[in-house]
Each structure stands twice: as C-alpha cells, then as structure tokens.
Amino acid sequence: MDAAKRLATLNRIRKLSRLMDTSIRIPLTGFHIGLDPIIGLVPGAGDLISTGFSAYIIFLATQFGIPHRDLAKMIFNVGLETVLGTVPFVGDLFDAFYKSNIRNLAILEQHLTAVEPELKEVSDQLYSRQYQV
C-alpha cells in the first residue's frame, strides 16, 4: 500500500474510532461518548453492529503490519467490550467508559510511532488541519 493510501486508512480508523467512542460531548461534564453505547441499547442487534464496526477497525489496522501481540490486545479489547456489552444497561455503561476503539487506535498509533514515525507525523498534521476551527 502506498503512503497516500496508508494515510487515508489511518485517518479512516481515527474517524471511525472517535465516532464510535468519543463523538458526543455530555454537556456540563466534559465526558464524551460515541455511538457505540447508544447503538448497544438496541437489544441483541446493537452489540452485534458495534462489534462489526470494531472488527472493521481491526481489519484496517492489520493493513499496517501490526504485530500479533498488538493485534491480540486489540481483539481482547473488542471481545471484552462485546461480552460485557451484552449485559443490559450495565454493559452499555461499560461501553461508554471502556472505549475499546480508542484503546485500539492508541495501540496502532504507538506501533506506527515506532515503525513509521514519518507517516504518523504527516497524518497528525493533516488530521489536525482538517478539524481546526
């Protein structure tokens, strides 16, 4: 995959992770939730849909040659959130606080900082310019 595609993929992972875990700010608290705990409120199908988005993020991360150890951590994060997310109400609260997609994004970015620092730097600059007010 060339550098432009790698940048686009990294930014897609960032956007989707933040959409699922931190896109909505709770007024007066500074706490953020994403669509994940909201979708999880739909009995049965909600957790399946959220897990599908998380699996897609992991799939995209594999395109960066992430080590098996880090991939296992990412799968564990999603698995834990999926299993505990099936518990009515308590699972949705867990989803709101655990934020497996943001955790997985951090694992990927740590890998990229070590392996391809120039890719992460360029991506950080482009991504921050895109969201400046």
Steps between C-alpha positions, in 0.01 A plus 500: 500500500644840406539790745184684389286190552665437837423857609141468382460169683646639823269799487201272429591298810528820705165637383314174552658441843408848617149473353440177687658603832532878551294695246232633738589730788272477803417862596641636826713191560776500240435125458472364147312200372466371148246307304616168646308515830200656324485227235550247779166601649327311218454151647708232327565669167661812652794312648542303178511821293749665737721193491488508119630858496775407747596196292524724192739732687716200594492380138623841382774495767630167368590676176778679692674173587418532868675231711301200619544607862337837431233340284417264789462801733264664253289186466492464879377861536215443256420156643479635854276786394282262297455247780436756773295712261237227477399559863198732484567861609817415696666389177409827331654694788811286466509580125481872577799485736724227353521638143666201332532673161695792648719251687562316173578825321761573768657156448519561124643850541762373746600237242517762224706737716759226542495362145398789275535828693488708181161352403351579839645854499356583158169343595486695828561825312238430234246375750542800733471747208181330392335562840628846585230754576 
